[in-house]
Amino acid sequence: MSADKDLISVQQARDLVEAAHRAQVQLARFDQAKIDHICEAMAQAALRESPRIAALAVEETGYGVAADKHEKNRFAAEDVWNYFKNLRTVGVVSETKDVVEIASPRGVVAGIIPSTNPTSTAIFKVLIAIKSRNAIVLSPHPSAARCINETVKVMRDAAAKAGLPAEAIGCMTTATIEGTEALMKHKMTAVILATGGIGLVRAAYSSGKPAFGVGPGNWPVVYPQHVPTNDPSLTRLAAAENVTPPQ
């Protein structure tokens, strides 16, 4: 008798959220220096393993070009991280004569990861969650589960060596619609970061939890008629998107 994937996925979501919630208790007590040390270790690990996980993403999903996936990974692990690495996320973060702002973690984040940009999205969401002292559980797109789980393993291993409770970063290995819904609606899930199709984003917004959603991201490109079709910029764009240049 074969196991029911939906039941397995739902139970896995519950187990991971509950484990992340336990780890959250420790994570919430970390000071700024420790949080930054952990995030730096994760960013460096993701950057170091970027070419490998980029190739794995292309192999598993059939989408994109490994070199371009690597660049997206690098952008998330280096450029984006460097942009907010010095941001204060612990204690008093801003103070005026009338207002004092104190950073407070929300709790467990549910991170929904697409198949189109699986590894770079995972890198980004894990970094921003831990930087803000929030544990995170990822639900990968089924067609990209292996590369997403490998990305999470790389970052979780580095974070654990730097002092983070390992269960603060979780990733489902069996992801179904039912399992993802269970993750989003779990009583211990505090906020949702959803990247994917419009149906999934709508489900996140109707889950009863605070949610930040990003749906389909492809856009039309308009270029002047006087630009030659063999212009390097058009050729590069077409190569990155794996499409035929305009004729």
LINJOHU-V453534 format. One record per pair of residues at least 12 apart in sequence whose C-alpha atoms are under 8 Angstrom apart, sorted by the first residue. I is the first residue (numbers start at 1). J is the second residue. Records with the same first field share a line. If there is no record, write none. Layout:
I=J / J
This chain:
5=174 / 176
6=176 / 177 / 178 / 179
7=179
8=174 / 179
9=172 / 174 / 175 / 176 / 178 / 179 / 180
10=178 / 179 / 180 / 182 / 183
11=179
12=172 / 174 / 179
13=172 / 179 / 180 / 182 / 183
14=182 / 183 / 186
16=137 / 167 / 170 / 171 / 172
17=108 / 137 / 170 / 183 / 186 / 188 / 189
18=188
19=167 / 168
20=108 / 135 / 136 / 137 / 167 / 168 / 169 / 170
21=107 / 108 / 135 / 168 / 188
23=135 / 165 / 166 / 167 / 168
24=107 / 108 / 133 / 134 / 135 / 168
26=165
27=133 / 134 / 135 / 164 / 165 / 168
28=105 / 133 / 134
30=133
31=90
32=88 / 89 / 90
34=163
35=130 / 131 / 133
36=85 / 131
37=162
38=158 / 159 / 162 / 163 / 164
39=127 / 130 / 131 / 159
41=155 / 158 / 159 / 162
42=127 / 154 / 155 / 156 / 158 / 159
43=77 / 78 / 81 / 123 / 127 / 155
44=77 / 78
45=154 / 155 / 158
46=73 / 77 / 123 / 151 / 154 / 155
47=73 / 74 / 77 / 78
49=154
50=70 / 73 / 74
51=66 / 67 / 70
53=70 / 119 / 147 / 150 / 151
54=66 / 67 / 69 / 70 / 73 / 119
55=69 / 70
56=147
57=69 / 118 / 119 / 144 / 147 / 148
60=143 / 144 / 146 / 147
61=115 / 116 / 143 / 144
63=116
64=240 / 241 / 242
65=240 / 242
68=240
69=117 / 120
72=120
73=119 / 120 / 123
74=120
76=120 / 121 / 123 / 124
77=123 / 124
80=124
81=127
89=103 / 104 / 131 / 132 / 133
90=102 / 103 / 104 / 132
91=103 / 104
104=132
105=132 / 133 / 134
106=134 / 190 / 191
107=134 / 135 / 188 / 189 / 190 / 191
108=134 / 135 / 136 / 137 / 188 / 189 / 190 / 191
109=129 / 134 / 135 / 136 / 137 / 189 / 190 / 191 / 192 / 193
110=136 / 137 / 138 / 139 / 183 / 184 / 189 / 190 / 191 / 192 / 193 / 194
111=125 / 136 / 137 / 138 / 139 / 192 / 193 / 194 / 195
112=138 / 139 / 140 / 141 / 180 / 192 / 193 / 194 / 195 / 196
113=138 / 139 / 140 / 141 / 194 / 195 / 196
114=140 / 141 / 144 / 195 / 196
115=140 / 141 / 142 / 143 / 144
118=140 / 144 / 147 / 148
119=147 / 148 / 151
122=138 / 148 / 151 / 152
123=151 / 152 / 155
125=193
126=152 / 169
134=168
135=168 / 169
136=168 / 169 / 170
137=168 / 169 / 170 / 171 / 172
138=170 / 171 / 172
139=171 / 172 / 175 / 180 / 183
140=171 / 172 / 173 / 175
141=175
142=174 / 175 / 176
145=173 / 174 / 175
146=173
149=171 / 172 / 173
152=169 / 170 / 171
156=169
181=203 / 207
184=204 / 207 / 209
185=207 / 208 / 209
189=209
190=209 / 210
191=209 / 210 / 211
192=204 / 209 / 210 / 211 / 212 / 213
193=211 / 212 / 213
194=211 / 212 / 213 / 214
195=213 / 214 / 215
196=214 / 215 / 216
197=215 / 216
198=215 / 216
201=213 / 214 / 215
229=245 / 246 / 247
